[in-house]
Amino acid sequence: MDDPRRLELRLREAARFFYALKDPLRLRILIVLARSGEVSVADLVRAVRVSQPLVSWHLARLRAIGLVRVVRDGRVARYSLNLDVLEQRYQDFRALLSGEEGSGGT
């Protein structure tokens, strides 16, 4: 089992990750990215039917936890879902629940 400090760090990382997913709009954005691949903010705005500043604000939160990648081509930014991070977080959480060491985050 983890030492108490390492366990606390892992719990905080998990809480931060799940807190970022608590918003239904963020989940809708993730679904659009999963189904569409790489998309622009304009595409996301049309898909989720909210303002561009609001989509950008939520994308920033999803980028902060590593779930969304951005590739810039001049002025155009294209966003995609980082499935590797999602899978790693899932594995980390399962390990945390079972008392395994796990990686402690990415």
URBELTA-V264255 format. One record per residue. N is the residue number from 0. RES is the residue in three letters. BURIAL is b if it has 16 or more other ideal C-beta (glycine too) atoms within 10 Angstrom, else e. Layout:
BEGIN
n | res | burial
N | RES | BURIAL
N | RES | BURIAL
END
This chain:
BEGIN
n | res | burial
0 | MET | e
1 | ASP | b
2 | ASP | e
3 | PRO | e
4 | ARG | e
5 | ARG | e
6 | LEU | e
7 | GLU | e
8 | LEU | e
9 | ARG | b
10 | LEU | e
11 | ARG | e
12 | GLU | b
13 | ALA | b
14 | ALA | e
15 | ARG | e
16 | PHE | b
17 | PHE | e
18 | TYR | e
19 | ALA | b
20 | LEU | b
21 | LYS | e
22 | ASP | e
23 | PRO | e
24 | LEU | e
25 | ARG | b
26 | LEU | e
27 | ARG | b
28 | ILE | b
29 | LEU | b
30 | ILE | e
31 | VAL | b
32 | LEU | b
33 | ALA | e
34 | ARG | e
35 | SER | e
36 | GLY | e
37 | GLU | e
38 | VAL | b
39 | SER | e
40 | VAL | b
41 | ALA | e
42 | ASP | b
43 | LEU | b
44 | VAL | b
45 | ARG | e
46 | ALA | b
47 | VAL | b
48 | ARG | e
49 | VAL | e
50 | SER | e
51 | GLN | e
52 | PRO | e
53 | LEU | e
54 | VAL | b
55 | SER | e
56 | TRP | e
57 | HIS | b
58 | LEU | b
59 | ALA | e
60 | ARG | b
61 | LEU | b
62 | ARG | e
63 | ALA | e
64 | ILE | b
65 | GLY | b
66 | LEU | b
67 | VAL | b
68 | ARG | b
69 | VAL | e
70 | VAL | e
71 | ARG | e
72 | ASP | e
73 | GLY | e
74 | ARG | e
75 | VAL | e
76 | ALA | e
77 | ARG | e
78 | TYR | b
79 | SER | e
80 | LEU | b
81 | ASN | b
82 | LEU | e
83 | ASP | e
84 | VAL | b
85 | LEU | b
86 | GLU | e
87 | GLN | b
88 | ARG | b
89 | TYR | e
90 | GLN | e
91 | ASP | b
92 | PHE | b
93 | ARG | e
94 | ALA | b
95 | LEU | b
96 | LEU | e
97 | SER | e
98 | GLY | e
99 | GLU | e
100 | GLU | e
101 | GLY | b
102 | SER | e
103 | GLY | e
104 | GLY | b
105 | THR | e
END
